[in-house]
Amino acid sequence: MDTRVIDSRVSDDGATIRRRRVCEACGERFSTIETIELKLPVIIKGDGRREAFDARKLRGGFDRALQKRPVSEEQIESAVRAVVHQLRMTAERELASRRVGEFVMAELRKLDHVGYVRFASVYRSFEDVADFREELDRLERDIPGDGQLTLLGDDEPRPDKKKR
């Protein structure tokens, strides 16, 4: 019950604090990991219902969008943490689900373009191929370089590909 902090360090992502402590009674040393518990906003669904934020649903959305894509678990977890961080930073008590979707799309866009388009197709209710084409055109316009998406992680142009 009676301990003293002898060292504190904040994690790289700023989400936790590791404290080294010593028991005043016996001199035993141990570590604790502390997280800040902040209340996340209530999510207002499209039909007006209000739901408590559920990180499992958020993770499920990322998992569905990135199914069979070359994205690591660590990258997905990092993206989920980034969205949760954005939710906390809004300091809103209630937040429209559309806004959460925008946060998710921003993270997916950084991670994987195919996952981004998959998510966008459901999120924006694409109805035909033209909707996909418009989104792909928008994505290509915003990509630096010659507008071409890289495949298989290579940034060098392939010799069999002609320049536009």
N, C-alpha and C positions, 0 to 999 in steps of 0.2 A: 504493500500500500504506500510505503514511503520511499519514493525513488527520486533520483536527480538526473537531469539530462546532461550528458557530457559532450555530445556532438549531434548536430542536426544537418541533414543534407536534403535538398529538394531534388526530385527525380528530373531527368532530362525533359520530360513532357510537362512538368510542373503539376502533375496530378496527385503526387504522393510526397510525403516527407518521411525520410528514414531517420529515426532518432536512436542514438546509442545511449543507454541508461545504465545507472548503477543503483543497486539496492542499498539504502543507507544502513539497514540492519545487518546484512551479511556480507556486503561488498561484491556480490555476484553482479556480473555485467550481462546485459541482453539488449536486443534491438527490437524496436517497434516500427511498424509502417503505418502511417496515418494518412487518411484521405479526407478531403473536405467533403462534407455531405451538403450539397446544394440541391434545393428542390427544383426539379425541371418543370417547365411549363405544362399546363394541361393542353392537349391537342384538340382543336376544333375541327371535326370531320366535315366533309363536303355537305352532308345533310343536316349539319347543325349540332349533332351529338358531340359531347365532350368526353374525352377519354384521358386517363393518366398516360403519360409517355411510357412506352414499353420498348426497351432497348432490344429485346428479342425480335420484335417486329422489324425494327430498323435493320438488324443483322440479317434477318430473313430476306429483306428486300435486296440487300447487297449480294447475298448468296444466290438468289434467283437470277439477278442481272449478270453475275459473273460466273455462272455455272459453266464448267468445262472451258474456262478461260485461263490463261497463264498468269494468274494473280495469286500471290502467296497469302496464307492465312494472316501473316504479320501485316501485310499491306491492307488487307480488309479490316483487321482490328484497328489499325491506325486511322483508316477512313471513318470507321464507326466512332472512334474517340473524337475525331475532328468535328463530326456532325454534332455529337453530344456537347462538345465544347462551344460550338456556335449557338446551340440552344441555350446554354447557360449564359452566354455573353449577351443574348438579347435582353435579358433581365425582364422579360415579359412573363406575366402570370398565365396567359393563354396565348396560343399561337396557332394559326391556321395550318392545317395539314399540307396545304399547297406550299407554304414556306419551308416546311421540313423537306418536302420533295425537291425544292430548289437547292437546298443544302446538299442533299444526297446526289443530285445530278452534278453539282459542281465537283464533288469528290470523285464520282465515277468518271467524269470527263478527264480528270488527272490520271486515273488508274488505268482505264481500258476503254477505248472508243467503242468497241462492240458492246460491252456491258452498258455503256452510257446510252447507246441507241436503243438497246433492249429496254432499259428502264424508261427512257423517254417515250417509247412507243406505247407503253401502258399508261404512264403518268399523264401524257398529253392526249391519250385516246386516239392514236392514229387510226384512220379509217380506210386508207388505201395506200398504194405504192407512192403516190405523189407526196403524201405526208412524210414518208421515209426519205424520199429524194430531197425534199426541202430541208429536213434536219441534217442529212448528210452534206448537202451544199453549205449549210451554215457552219457545220463542223469543219469542213475543208477550208472555208474562208478564214476561220479563226486559227488554223494551224500554221505556225511559223515555217518558213522555208518555201518549197515549191508547191505546197498545198497537198502533197501526197502523204497519206498515212504510211508509217513504216510497218513492214511486215516482218515477223520472226525476229524482231529486235535489231535488225541491221539498219544502220543509218546511211550506209553507202548505197548509191544507186546500183542496181543489178545491170550487168553488161547487156543482157537481152532486152532491157527496157529502153525505149526511146524517150528522149526528152520531149516535152510538149512544146 
